[in-house]
Amino acid sequence: MHLHGHQFRIVSVDGFGRPGFWDDTIDIASGRRIDVELIANNPGIWPLNGTKTFHQSNNGEPPGGMITKVIYL
Ligand SMILES: [Cu+2]
């Protein structure tokens, strides 16, 4: 998972507290839950997406996968 325009910090993994460092990209295994926090301090419309081509397609056809936006105006 890659967040553009901001950084986030891991606060828990699968519900268990595990404070981490600030970053803009994290690997998330299938079925895993990662809770993060971020400080929205950079106005804009920022993609939150997968980093690999197959994350951005549905059965090889783009667009697809996890594509969303973080909007801070
Ligand atoms: Cu990205």
N, CA, C, O and the ligand as a Tripos MOL2 file, in Angstrom:
@<TRIPOS>MOLECULE
protein
  293   291    74     0     0
PROTEIN
NO_CHARGES

@<TRIPOS>ATOM
      1 N           0.8530   -1.1700    0.0000 N.3       1 MET1
      2 CA          0.0000    0.0000    0.0000 C.3       1 MET1
      3 C           0.8950    1.2270    0.0000 C.2       1 MET1
      4 O           1.8640    1.3040    0.7550 O.2       1 MET1
      5 N           0.5660    2.1650   -0.8380 N.am      2 HIS2
      6 CA          1.3650    3.3840   -0.9660 C.3       2 HIS2
      7 C           0.4460    4.5950   -0.8780 C.2       2 HIS2
      8 O          -0.5190    4.7090   -1.6340 O.2       2 HIS2
      9 N           0.7480    5.4880    0.0400 N.am      3 LEU3
     10 CA         -0.0070    6.7270    0.1900 C.3       3 LEU3
     11 C           0.8170    7.8680   -0.3800 C.2       3 LEU3
     12 O           1.9660    8.0770    0.0110 O.2       3 LEU3
     13 N           0.2270    8.5950   -1.2980 N.am      4 HIS4
     14 CA          0.9040    9.7410   -1.8830 C.3       4 HIS4
     15 C           0.6200   10.9860   -1.0460 C.2       4 HIS4
     16 O          -0.4680   11.1270   -0.4880 O.2       4 HIS4
     17 N           1.5770   11.8710   -0.9600 N.am      5 GLY5
     18 CA          1.3600   13.1830   -0.3610 C.3       5 GLY5
     19 C           1.4830   13.2680    1.1480 C.2       5 GLY5
     20 O           1.5850   14.3630    1.7010 O.2       5 GLY5
     21 N           1.4760   12.1290    1.8170 N.am      6 HIS6
     22 CA          1.5790   12.1020    3.2700 C.3       6 HIS6
     23 C           2.3730   10.8780    3.7000 C.2       6 HIS6
     24 O           2.6720    9.9970    2.8940 O.2       6 HIS6
     25 N           2.6990   10.8420    4.9480 N.am      7 GLN7
     26 CA          3.2550    9.6380    5.5410 C.3       7 GLN7
     27 C           2.3100    9.1550    6.6280 C.2       7 GLN7
     28 O           1.5230    9.9330    7.1670 O.2       7 GLN7
     29 N           2.3870    7.8880    6.9430 N.am      8 PHE8
     30 CA          1.5760    7.3050    8.0090 C.3       8 PHE8
     31 C           2.4860    6.5400    8.9530 C.2       8 PHE8
     32 O           3.6470    6.2610    8.6510 O.2       8 PHE8
     33 N           1.9190    6.2120   10.1060 N.am      9 ARG9
     34 CA          2.6680    5.4390   11.1000 C.3       9 ARG9
     35 C           1.8070    4.2530   11.5080 C.2       9 ARG9
     36 O           0.6230    4.4240   11.7980 O.2       9 ARG9
     37 N           2.3690    3.0810   11.5340 N.am     10 ILE10
     38 CA          1.6440    1.8940   11.9820 C.3      10 ILE10
     39 C           1.3710    2.0230   13.4770 C.2      10 ILE10
     40 O           2.2630    2.3740   14.2490 O.2      10 ILE10
     41 N           0.1320    1.7370   13.8810 N.am     11 VAL11
     42 CA         -0.1880    1.7230   15.3070 C.3      11 VAL11
     43 C          -0.5110    0.3110   15.7900 C.2      11 VAL11
     44 O          -0.3070    0.0010   16.9640 O.2      11 VAL11
     45 N          -1.0200   -0.5630   14.8860 N.am     12 SER12
     46 CA         -1.2380   -1.9470   15.2980 C.3      12 SER12
     47 C          -1.2680   -2.8580   14.0790 C.2      12 SER12
     48 O          -1.5610   -2.4360   12.9600 O.2      12 SER12
     49 N          -0.9520   -4.1260   14.3380 N.am     13 VAL13
     50 CA         -0.9840   -5.1700   13.3200 C.3      13 VAL13
     51 C          -1.9030   -6.2560   13.8270 C.2      13 VAL13
     52 O          -1.6700   -6.8230   14.8940 O.2      13 VAL13
     53 N          -2.9550   -6.5540   13.0670 N.am     14 ASP14
     54 CA         -3.9590   -7.5510   13.4490 C.3      14 ASP14
     55 C          -4.5210   -7.2710   14.8420 C.2      14 ASP14
     56 O          -4.7990   -8.1960   15.6060 O.2      14 ASP14
     57 N          -4.6840   -6.0000   15.1630 N.am     15 GLY15
     58 CA         -5.2980   -5.5970   16.4240 C.3      15 GLY15
     59 C          -4.3470   -5.4870   17.6010 C.2      15 GLY15
     60 O          -4.7640   -5.1100   18.6960 O.2      15 GLY15
     61 N          -3.0870   -5.8070   17.3990 N.am     16 PHE16
     62 CA         -2.1110   -5.7450   18.4840 C.3      16 PHE16
     63 C          -1.1960   -4.5380   18.2720 C.2      16 PHE16
     64 O          -0.6310   -4.3540   17.1940 O.2      16 PHE16
     65 N          -1.0610   -3.7290   19.3090 N.am     17 GLY17
     66 CA         -0.2460   -2.5260   19.2150 C.3      17 GLY17
     67 C           1.1810   -2.8350   18.8140 C.2      17 GLY17
     68 O           1.8550   -3.6780   19.4060 O.2      17 GLY17
     69 N           1.6070   -2.1380   17.8100 N.am     18 ARG18
     70 CA          2.9950   -2.2910   17.3520 C.3      18 ARG18
     71 C           3.4330   -0.9980   16.6950 C.2      18 ARG18
     72 O           3.5170   -0.9070   15.4700 O.2      18 ARG18
     73 N           3.7140    0.0090   17.5260 N.am     19 PRO19
     74 CA          4.0900    1.3010   16.9460 C.3      19 PRO19
     75 C           5.2640    1.1550   15.9930 C.2      19 PRO19
     76 O           6.2360    0.4550   16.2740 O.2      19 PRO19
     77 N           5.1510    1.8160   14.8870 N.am     20 GLY20
     78 CA          6.1980    1.7510   13.8770 C.3      20 GLY20
     79 C           6.7100    3.1250   13.5070 C.2      20 GLY20
     80 O           6.3830    4.1300   14.1390 O.2      20 GLY20
     81 N           7.4950    3.1390   12.4980 N.am     21 PHE21
     82 CA          8.0870    4.3820   12.0360 C.3      21 PHE21
     83 C           7.2000    5.0040   10.9540 C.2      21 PHE21
     84 O           6.3050    4.3530   10.4150 O.2      21 PHE21
     85 N           7.4580    6.2320   10.6600 N.am     22 TRP22
     86 CA          6.7010    6.9440    9.6360 C.3      22 TRP22
     87 C           7.2010    6.5340    8.2640 C.2      22 TRP22
     88 O           8.4050    6.4470    8.0220 O.2      22 TRP22
     89 N           6.2380    6.2810    7.3540 N.am     23 ASP23
     90 CA          6.6050    5.8560    6.0060 C.3      23 ASP23
     91 C           5.4240    6.1590    5.0970 C.2      23 ASP23
     92 O           4.3650    6.5700    5.5710 O.2      23 ASP23
     93 N           5.5950    5.9610    3.8040 N.am     24 ASP24
     94 CA          4.4790    6.1410    2.8820 C.3      24 ASP24
     95 C           4.1140    4.8480    2.1630 C.2      24 ASP24
     96 O           3.2020    4.8360    1.3350 O.2      24 ASP24
     97 N           4.8200    3.7530    2.4740 N.am     25 THR25
     98 CA          4.5760    2.4750    1.8010 C.3      25 THR25
     99 C           4.7220    1.3460    2.8100 C.2      25 THR25
    100 O           5.6020    1.3760    3.6700 O.2      25 THR25
    101 N           3.8390    0.3410    2.6950 N.am     26 ILE26
    102 CA          3.9230   -0.8120    3.5870 C.3      26 ILE26
    103 C           3.4330   -2.0490    2.8420 C.2      26 ILE26
    104 O           2.4860   -1.9770    2.0580 O.2      26 ILE26
    105 N           4.0780   -3.1740    3.0900 N.am     27 ASP27
    106 CA          3.5990   -4.4600    2.5720 C.3      27 ASP27
    107 C           2.5070   -4.9760    3.5100 C.2      27 ASP27
    108 O           2.6770   -4.9770    4.7300 O.2      27 ASP27
    109 N           1.3950   -5.4120    2.9380 N.am     28 ILE28
    110 CA          0.3000   -5.9680    3.7270 C.3      28 ILE28
    111 C          -0.0480   -7.3280    3.1360 C.2      28 ILE28
    112 O          -0.5150   -7.4210    2.0010 O.2      28 ILE28
    113 N           0.1810   -8.3700    3.9040 N.am     29 ALA29
    114 CA         -0.1370   -9.7160    3.4370 C.3      29 ALA29
    115 C          -1.6490   -9.9050    3.3880 C.2      29 ALA29
    116 O          -2.3900   -9.2600    4.1300 O.2      29 ALA29
    117 N          -2.0950  -10.7870    2.5160 N.am     30 SER30
    118 CA         -3.5050  -11.0920    2.3870 C.3      30 SER30
    119 C          -4.0810  -11.5190    3.7380 C.2      30 SER30
    120 O          -3.5090  -12.3650    4.4270 O.2      30 SER30
    121 N          -5.2100  -10.9320    4.1060 N.am     31 GLY31
    122 CA         -5.8740  -11.2880    5.3480 C.3      31 GLY31
    123 C          -5.3560  -10.5490    6.5710 C.2      31 GLY31
    124 O          -5.9090  -10.7030    7.6600 O.2      31 GLY31
    125 N          -4.3370   -9.7750    6.4190 N.am     32 ARG32
    126 CA         -3.7380   -9.0510    7.5380 C.3      32 ARG32
    127 C          -4.4150   -7.6850    7.6810 C.2      32 ARG32
    128 O          -4.8150   -7.0660    6.6950 O.2      32 ARG32
    129 N          -4.5330   -7.2320    8.9260 N.am     33 ARG33
    130 CA         -5.0950   -5.9010    9.1850 C.3      33 ARG33
    131 C          -4.0140   -5.0210    9.7940 C.2      33 ARG33
    132 O          -3.4040   -5.3690   10.8050 O.2      33 ARG33
    133 N          -3.7890   -3.8770    9.1610 N.am     34 ILE34
    134 CA         -2.8050   -2.9090    9.6430 C.3      34 ILE34
    135 C          -3.5550   -1.6110    9.9320 C.2      34 ILE34
    136 O          -4.2130   -1.0690    9.0440 O.2      34 ILE34
    137 N          -3.4630   -1.1080   11.1570 N.am     35 ASP35
    138 CA         -4.0370    0.1900   11.5000 C.3      35 ASP35
    139 C          -2.9240    1.2270   11.4660 C.2      35 ASP35
    140 O          -1.8430    1.0270   12.0200 O.2      35 ASP35
    141 N          -3.2140    2.3270   10.8070 N.am     36 VAL36
    142 CA         -2.2200    3.3920   10.6990 C.3      36 VAL36
    143 C          -2.8550    4.7120   11.1070 C.2      36 VAL36
    144 O          -4.0780    4.8510   11.1220 O.2      36 VAL36
    145 N          -2.0220    5.6580   11.4320 N.am     37 GLU37
    146 CA         -2.4800    7.0170   11.6550 C.3      37 GLU37
    147 C          -1.6340    7.9350   10.7920 C.2      37 GLU37
    148 O          -0.4740    7.6580   10.4880 O.2      37 GLU37
    149 N          -2.2590    9.0360   10.4090 N.am     38 LEU38
    150 CA         -1.5260   10.0210    9.6330 C.3      38 LEU38
    151 C          -1.9600   11.4060   10.0710 C.2      38 LEU38
    152 O          -3.0450   11.5930   10.6210 O.2      38 LEU38
    153 N          -1.1100   12.3490    9.8220 N.am     39 ILE39
    154 CA         -1.4240   13.7460   10.0590 C.3      39 ILE39
    155 C          -1.6310   14.3730    8.6900 C.2      39 ILE39
    156 O          -0.6940   14.5030    7.9020 O.2      39 ILE39
    157 N          -2.8800   14.7630    8.4170 N.am     40 ALA40
    158 CA         -3.1950   15.3780    7.1300 C.3      40 ALA40
    159 C          -2.7120   16.8280    7.1630 C.2      40 ALA40
    160 O          -3.3310   17.6880    7.7900 O.2      40 ALA40
    161 N          -1.6150   17.0770    6.4900 N.am     41 ASN41
    162 CA         -1.0330   18.4170    6.5110 C.3      41 ASN41
    163 C          -0.6010   18.8790    5.1230 C.2      41 ASN41
    164 O           0.1530   19.8410    4.9790 O.2      41 ASN41
    165 N          -1.0910   18.1790    4.1130 N.am     42 ASN42
    166 CA         -0.7020   18.5060    2.7520 C.3      42 ASN42
    167 C          -1.9600   18.4850    1.8810 C.2      42 ASN42
    168 O          -2.3290   17.4350    1.3550 O.2      42 ASN42
    169 N          -2.6220   19.6410    1.7250 N.am     43 PRO43
    170 CA         -3.8830   19.6730    0.9840 C.3      43 PRO43
    171 C          -3.7260   19.1080   -0.4300 C.2      43 PRO43
    172 O          -2.7150   19.3030   -1.1040 O.2      43 PRO43
    173 N          -4.7720   18.4040   -0.8370 N.am     44 GLY44
    174 CA         -4.7800   17.8540   -2.1860 C.3      44 GLY44
    175 C          -5.6300   16.5950   -2.2440 C.2      44 GLY44
    176 O          -6.2710   16.2080   -1.2670 O.2      44 GLY44
    177 N          -5.6180   15.9750   -3.3980 N.am     45 ILE45
    178 CA         -6.3050   14.7080   -3.6240 C.3      45 ILE45
    179 C          -5.2110   13.6930   -3.9260 C.2      45 ILE45
    180 O          -4.5790   13.7330   -4.9810 O.2      45 ILE45
    181 N          -5.0010   12.7830   -2.9810 N.am     46 TRP46
    182 CA         -3.8290   11.9170   -3.0120 C.3      46 TRP46
    183 C          -4.2190   10.4570   -3.2140 C.2      46 TRP46
    184 O          -5.0970    9.9550   -2.5120 O.2      46 TRP46
    185 N          -3.5800    9.7610   -4.1650 N.am     47 PRO47
    186 CA         -3.8550    8.3410   -4.3570 C.3      47 PRO47
    187 C          -3.3870    7.5030   -3.1680 C.2      47 PRO47
    188 O          -2.3590    7.7800   -2.5510 O.2      47 PRO47
    189 N          -4.1600    6.4890   -2.8740 N.am     48 LEU48
    190 CA         -3.7830    5.4270   -1.9440 C.3      48 LEU48
    191 C          -3.9470    4.1530   -2.7460 C.2      48 LEU48
    192 O          -5.0650    3.7290   -3.0390 O.2      48 LEU48
    193 N          -2.8170    3.5400   -3.1020 N.am     49 ASN49
    194 CA         -2.9050    2.4530   -4.0640 C.3      49 ASN49
    195 C          -1.8880    1.3710   -3.7690 C.2      49 ASN49
    196 O          -1.0260    1.5050   -2.9000 O.2      49 ASN49
    197 N          -2.0200    0.3000   -4.5200 N.am     50 GLY50
    198 CA         -1.0200   -0.7550   -4.4770 C.3      50 GLY50
    199 C           0.1990   -0.3210   -5.2720 C.2      50 GLY50
    200 O           0.0990    0.5670   -6.1190 O.2      50 GLY50
    201 N           1.3370   -0.9290   -5.0160 N.am     51 THR51
    202 CA          2.5770   -0.5080   -5.6590 C.3      51 THR51
    203 C           2.9700   -1.4020   -6.8220 C.2      51 THR51
    204 O           3.8930   -1.0730   -7.5680 O.2      51 THR51
    205 N           2.2950   -2.5110   -6.9870 N.am     52 LYS52
    206 CA          2.6660   -3.4380   -8.0470 C.3      52 LYS52
    207 C           1.5730   -3.4490   -9.1210 C.2      52 LYS52
    208 O           0.3960   -3.2300   -8.8340 O.2      52 LYS52
    209 N           1.9860   -3.7070  -10.3520 N.am     53 THR53
    210 CA          1.0470   -3.6660  -11.4660 C.3      53 THR53
    211 C          -0.1570   -4.5670  -11.2180 C.2      53 THR53
    212 O          -1.2900   -4.1730  -11.4960 O.2      53 THR53
    213 N           0.0720   -5.7630  -10.7000 N.am     54 PHE54
    214 CA         -1.0610   -6.6790  -10.5080 C.3      54 PHE54
    215 C          -1.9620   -6.2360   -9.3600 C.2      54 PHE54
    216 O          -3.0650   -6.7580   -9.2000 O.2      54 PHE54
    217 N          -1.4980   -5.2700   -8.5540 N.am     55 HIS55
    218 CA         -2.3610   -4.6930   -7.5220 C.3      55 HIS55
    219 C          -3.3280   -3.6750   -8.1200 C.2      55 HIS55
    220 O          -4.3200   -3.3130   -7.4870 O.2      55 HIS55
    221 N          -3.0430   -3.2160   -9.3330 N.am     56 GLN56
    222 CA         -3.8120   -2.1360   -9.9450 C.3      56 GLN56
    223 C          -4.6130   -2.6310  -11.1330 C.2      56 GLN56
    224 O          -4.9240   -1.8620  -12.0420 O.2      56 GLN56
    225 N          -4.9500   -3.9210  -11.1280 N.am     57 SER57
    226 CA         -5.7190   -4.4870  -12.2160 C.3      57 SER57
    227 C          -6.6740   -5.5430  -11.6600 C.2      57 SER57
    228 O          -6.5280   -6.0340  -10.5400 O.2      57 SER57
    229 N          -7.6340   -5.8590  -12.4790 N.am     58 ASN58
    230 CA         -8.5440   -6.9540  -12.1620 C.3      58 ASN58
    231 C          -8.3110   -8.0430  -13.1950 C.2      58 ASN58
    232 O          -8.7060   -7.9070  -14.3530 O.2      58 ASN58
    233 N          -7.6790   -9.1040  -12.7810 N.am     59 ASN59
    234 CA         -7.3480  -10.2080  -13.6740 C.3      59 ASN59
    235 C          -6.5450   -9.7090  -14.8780 C.2      59 ASN59
    236 O          -6.7570  -10.1510  -16.0070 O.2      59 ASN59
    237 N          -5.6140   -8.7780  -14.6150 N.am     60 GLY60
    238 CA         -4.7170   -8.2730  -15.6570 C.3      60 GLY60
    239 C          -5.2340   -7.0790  -16.4170 C.2      60 GLY60
    240 O          -4.5120   -6.5370  -17.2530 O.2      60 GLY60
    241 N          -6.4680   -6.6390  -16.1630 N.am     61 GLU61
    242 CA         -7.0540   -5.5210  -16.9010 C.3      61 GLU61
    243 C          -7.1420   -4.2950  -15.9950 C.2      61 GLU61
    244 O          -7.9280   -4.2870  -15.0470 O.2      61 GLU61
    245 N          -6.3380   -3.2470  -16.2750 N.am     62 PRO62
    246 CA         -6.4480   -2.0220  -15.4770 C.3      62 PRO62
    247 C          -7.6490   -1.1870  -15.9220 C.2      62 PRO62
    248 O          -8.0780   -1.3560  -17.0630 O.2      62 PRO62
    249 N          -8.2060   -0.3250  -15.1280 N.am     63 PRO63
    250 CA         -7.8500   -0.1290  -13.7250 C.3      63 PRO63
    251 C          -8.5370   -1.1640  -12.8480 C.2      63 PRO63
    252 O          -9.4990   -1.8080  -13.2660 O.2      63 PRO63
    253 N          -8.0460   -1.3150  -11.6570 N.am     64 GLY64
    254 CA         -8.6390   -2.2540  -10.7260 C.3      64 GLY64
    255 C          -7.8270   -2.3050   -9.4590 C.2      64 GLY64
    256 O          -7.0150   -1.4230   -9.1830 O.2      64 GLY64
    257 N          -8.0560   -3.3460   -8.6970 N.am     65 GLY65
    258 CA         -7.3460   -3.4850   -7.4400 C.3      65 GLY65
    259 C          -7.7410   -2.4100   -6.4530 C.2      65 GLY65
    260 O          -8.8390   -1.8570   -6.5040 O.2      65 GLY65
    261 N          -6.8160   -2.1300   -5.5560 N.am     66 MET66
    262 CA         -7.0950   -1.1280   -4.5330 C.3      66 MET66
    263 C          -6.7290    0.2480   -5.0810 C.2      66 MET66
    264 O          -5.5530    0.6030   -5.1470 O.2      66 MET66
    265 N          -7.7300    1.0110   -5.4680 N.am     67 ILE67
    266 CA         -7.5190    2.3800   -5.9130 C.3      67 ILE67
    267 C          -8.4910    3.2570   -5.1370 C.2      67 ILE67
    268 O          -9.7080    3.1190   -5.2640 O.2      67 ILE67
    269 N          -7.9530    4.1400   -4.3520 N.am     68 THR68
    270 CA         -8.7990    5.0770   -3.6300 C.3      68 THR68
    271 C          -8.0470    6.3930   -3.5220 C.2      68 THR68
    272 O          -6.8900    6.4910   -3.9330 O.2      68 THR68
    273 N          -8.6960    7.3910   -2.9760 N.am     69 LYS69
    274 CA         -8.0770    8.7010   -2.8200 C.3      69 LYS69
    275 C          -8.2450    9.1670   -1.3820 C.2      69 LYS69
    276 O          -9.2740    8.9200   -0.7530 O.2      69 LYS69
    277 N          -7.2270    9.8390   -0.8700 N.am     70 VAL70
    278 CA         -7.3290   10.5650    0.3890 C.3      70 VAL70
    279 C          -7.4940   12.0270   -0.0020 C.2      70 VAL70
    280 O          -6.6350   12.6080   -0.6650 O.2      70 VAL70
    281 N          -8.6220   12.6150    0.4250 N.am     71 ILE71
    282 CA         -8.9270   14.0000    0.0370 C.3      71 ILE71
    283 C          -8.8020   14.8830    1.2650 C.2      71 ILE71
    284 O          -9.4780   14.6670    2.2720 O.2      71 ILE71
    285 N          -7.9480   15.8610    1.1760 N.am     72 TYR72
    286 CA         -7.7550   16.8340    2.2560 C.3      72 TYR72
    287 C          -7.7250   18.2020    1.6170 C.2      72 TYR72
    288 O          -6.7590   18.5670    0.9460 O.2      72 TYR72
    289 N          -8.7980   18.9650    1.8300 N.am     73 LEU73
    290 CA         -8.9190   20.2800    1.1650 C.3      73 LEU73
    291 C          -8.8540   21.3970    2.1780 C.2      73 LEU73
    292 O          -8.9380   22.5690    1.8120 O.2      73 LEU73
    293 CU          1.3800    4.9610   -5.2560 Cu       74 CU74
@<TRIPOS>BOND
     1     1     2 1
     2     2     3 1
     3     3     4 2
     4     3     5 am
     5     5     6 1
     6     6     7 1
     7     7     8 2
     8     7     9 am
     9     9    10 1
    10    10    11 1
    11    11    12 2
    12    11    13 am
    13    13    14 1
    14    14    15 1
    15    15    16 2
    16    15    17 am
    17    17    18 1
    18    18    19 1
    19    19    20 2
    20    19    21 am
    21    21    22 1
    22    22    23 1
    23    23    24 2
    24    23    25 am
    25    25    26 1
    26    26    27 1
    27    27    28 2
    28    27    29 am
    29    29    30 1
    30    30    31 1
    31    31    32 2
    32    31    33 am
    33    33    34 1
    34    34    35 1
    35    35    36 2
    36    35    37 am
    37    37    38 1
    38    38    39 1
    39    39    40 2
    40    39    41 am
    41    41    42 1
    42    42    43 1
    43    43    44 2
    44    43    45 am
    45    45    46 1
    46    46    47 1
    47    47    48 2
    48    47    49 am
    49    49    50 1
    50    50    51 1
    51    51    52 2
    52    51    53 am
    53    53    54 1
    54    54    55 1
    55    55    56 2
    56    55    57 am
    57    57    58 1
    58    58    59 1
    59    59    60 2
    60    59    61 am
    61    61    62 1
    62    62    63 1
    63    63    64 2
    64    63    65 am
    65    65    66 1
    66    66    67 1
    67    67    68 2
    68    67    69 am
    69    69    70 1
    70    70    71 1
    71    71    72 2
    72    71    73 am
    73    73    74 1
    74    74    75 1
    75    75    76 2
    76    75    77 am
    77    77    78 1
    78    78    79 1
    79    79    80 2
    80    79    81 am
    81    81    82 1
    82    82    83 1
    83    83    84 2
    84    83    85 am
    85    85    86 1
    86    86    87 1
    87    87    88 2
    88    87    89 am
    89    89    90 1
    90    90    91 1
    91    91    92 2
    92    91    93 am
    93    93    94 1
    94    94    95 1
    95    95    96 2
    96    95    97 am
    97    97    98 1
    98    98    99 1
    99    99   100 2
   100    99   101 am
   101   101   102 1
   102   102   103 1
   103   103   104 2
   104   103   105 am
   105   105   106 1
   106   106   107 1
   107   107   108 2
   108   107   109 am
   109   109   110 1
   110   110   111 1
   111   111   112 2
   112   111   113 am
   113   113   114 1
   114   114   115 1
   115   115   116 2
   116   115   117 am
   117   117   118 1
   118   118   119 1
   119   119   120 2
   120   119   121 am
   121   121   122 1
   122   122   123 1
   123   123   124 2
   124   123   125 am
   125   125   126 1
   126   126   127 1
   127   127   128 2
   128   127   129 am
   129   129   130 1
   130   130   131 1
   131   131   132 2
   132   131   133 am
   133   133   134 1
   134   134   135 1
   135   135   136 2
   136   135   137 am
   137   137   138 1
   138   138   139 1
   139   139   140 2
   140   139   141 am
   141   141   142 1
   142   142   143 1
   143   143   144 2
   144   143   145 am
   145   145   146 1
   146   146   147 1
   147   147   148 2
   148   147   149 am
   149   149   150 1
   150   150   151 1
   151   151   152 2
   152   151   153 am
   153   153   154 1
   154   154   155 1
   155   155   156 2
   156   155   157 am
   157   157   158 1
   158   158   159 1
   159   159   160 2
   160   159   161 am
   161   161   162 1
   162   162   163 1
   163   163   164 2
   164   163   165 am
   165   165   166 1
   166   166   167 1
   167   167   168 2
   168   167   169 am
   169   169   170 1
   170   170   171 1
   171   171   172 2
   172   171   173 am
   173   173   174 1
   174   174   175 1
   175   175   176 2
   176   175   177 am
   177   177   178 1
   178   178   179 1
   179   179   180 2
   180   179   181 am
   181   181   182 1
   182   182   183 1
   183   183   184 2
   184   183   185 am
   185   185   186 1
   186   186   187 1
   187   187   188 2
   188   187   189 am
   189   189   190 1
   190   190   191 1
   191   191   192 2
   192   191   193 am
   193   193   194 1
   194   194   195 1
   195   195   196 2
   196   195   197 am
   197   197   198 1
   198   198   199 1
   199   199   200 2
   200   199   201 am
   201   201   202 1
   202   202   203 1
   203   203   204 2
   204   203   205 am
   205   205   206 1
   206   206   207 1
   207   207   208 2
   208   207   209 am
   209   209   210 1
   210   210   211 1
   211   211   212 2
   212   211   213 am
   213   213   214 1
   214   214   215 1
   215   215   216 2
   216   215   217 am
   217   217   218 1
   218   218   219 1
   219   219   220 2
   220   219   221 am
   221   221   222 1
   222   222   223 1
   223   223   224 2
   224   223   225 am
   225   225   226 1
   226   226   227 1
   227   227   228 2
   228   227   229 am
   229   229   230 1
   230   230   231 1
   231   231   232 2
   232   231   233 am
   233   233   234 1
   234   234   235 1
   235   235   236 2
   236   235   237 am
   237   237   238 1
   238   238   239 1
   239   239   240 2
   240   239   241 am
   241   241   242 1
   242   242   243 1
   243   243   244 2
   244   243   245 am
   245   245   246 1
   246   246   247 1
   247   247   248 2
   248   247   249 am
   249   249   250 1
   250   250   251 1
   251   251   252 2
   252   251   253 am
   253   253   254 1
   254   254   255 1
   255   255   256 2
   256   255   257 am
   257   257   258 1
   258   258   259 1
   259   259   260 2
   260   259   261 am
   261   261   262 1
   262   262   263 1
   263   263   264 2
   264   263   265 am
   265   265   266 1
   266   266   267 1
   267   267   268 2
   268   267   269 am
   269   269   270 1
   270   270   271 1
   271   271   272 2
   272   271   273 am
   273   273   274 1
   274   274   275 1
   275   275   276 2
   276   275   277 am
   277   277   278 1
   278   278   279 1
   279   279   280 2
   280   279   281 am
   281   281   282 1
   282   282   283 1
   283   283   284 2
   284   283   285 am
   285   285   286 1
   286   286   287 1
   287   287   288 2
   288   287   289 am
   289   289   290 1
   290   290   291 1
   291   291   292 2
@<TRIPOS>SUBSTRUCTURE
     1 MET1         2 RESIDUE 1 A MET
     2 HIS2         6 RESIDUE 1 A HIS
     3 LEU3        10 RESIDUE 1 A LEU
     4 HIS4        14 RESIDUE 1 A HIS
     5 GLY5        18 RESIDUE 1 A GLY
     6 HIS6        22 RESIDUE 1 A HIS
     7 GLN7        26 RESIDUE 1 A GLN
     8 PHE8        30 RESIDUE 1 A PHE
     9 ARG9        34 RESIDUE 1 A ARG
    10 ILE10       38 RESIDUE 1 A ILE
    11 VAL11       42 RESIDUE 1 A VAL
    12 SER12       46 RESIDUE 1 A SER
    13 VAL13       50 RESIDUE 1 A VAL
    14 ASP14       54 RESIDUE 1 A ASP
    15 GLY15       58 RESIDUE 1 A GLY
    16 PHE16       62 RESIDUE 1 A PHE
    17 GLY17       66 RESIDUE 1 A GLY
    18 ARG18       70 RESIDUE 1 A ARG
    19 PRO19       74 RESIDUE 1 A PRO
    20 GLY20       78 RESIDUE 1 A GLY
    21 PHE21       82 RESIDUE 1 A PHE
    22 TRP22       86 RESIDUE 1 A TRP
    23 ASP23       90 RESIDUE 1 A ASP
    24 ASP24       94 RESIDUE 1 A ASP
    25 THR25       98 RESIDUE 1 A THR
    26 ILE26      102 RESIDUE 1 A ILE
    27 ASP27      106 RESIDUE 1 A ASP
    28 ILE28      110 RESIDUE 1 A ILE
    29 ALA29      114 RESIDUE 1 A ALA
    30 SER30      118 RESIDUE 1 A SER
    31 GLY31      122 RESIDUE 1 A GLY
    32 ARG32      126 RESIDUE 1 A ARG
    33 ARG33      130 RESIDUE 1 A ARG
    34 ILE34      134 RESIDUE 1 A ILE
    35 ASP35      138 RESIDUE 1 A ASP
    36 VAL36      142 RESIDUE 1 A VAL
    37 GLU37      146 RESIDUE 1 A GLU
    38 LEU38      150 RESIDUE 1 A LEU
    39 ILE39      154 RESIDUE 1 A ILE
    40 ALA40      158 RESIDUE 1 A ALA
    41 ASN41      162 RESIDUE 1 A ASN
    42 ASN42      166 RESIDUE 1 A ASN
    43 PRO43      170 RESIDUE 1 A PRO
    44 GLY44      174 RESIDUE 1 A GLY
    45 ILE45      178 RESIDUE 1 A ILE
    46 TRP46      182 RESIDUE 1 A TRP
    47 PRO47      186 RESIDUE 1 A PRO
    48 LEU48      190 RESIDUE 1 A LEU
    49 ASN49      194 RESIDUE 1 A ASN
    50 GLY50      198 RESIDUE 1 A GLY
    51 THR51      202 RESIDUE 1 A THR
    52 LYS52      206 RESIDUE 1 A LYS
    53 THR53      210 RESIDUE 1 A THR
    54 PHE54      214 RESIDUE 1 A PHE
    55 HIS55      218 RESIDUE 1 A HIS
    56 GLN56      222 RESIDUE 1 A GLN
    57 SER57      226 RESIDUE 1 A SER
    58 ASN58      230 RESIDUE 1 A ASN
    59 ASN59      234 RESIDUE 1 A ASN
    60 GLY60      238 RESIDUE 1 A GLY
    61 GLU61      242 RESIDUE 1 A GLU
    62 PRO62      246 RESIDUE 1 A PRO
    63 PRO63      250 RESIDUE 1 A PRO
    64 GLY64      254 RESIDUE 1 A GLY
    65 GLY65      258 RESIDUE 1 A GLY
    66 MET66      262 RESIDUE 1 A MET
    67 ILE67      266 RESIDUE 1 A ILE
    68 THR68      270 RESIDUE 1 A THR
    69 LYS69      274 RESIDUE 1 A LYS
    70 VAL70      278 RESIDUE 1 A VAL
    71 ILE71      282 RESIDUE 1 A ILE
    72 TYR72      286 RESIDUE 1 A TYR
    73 LEU73      290 RESIDUE 1 A LEU
    74 CU74       293 GROUP 0 **** ****
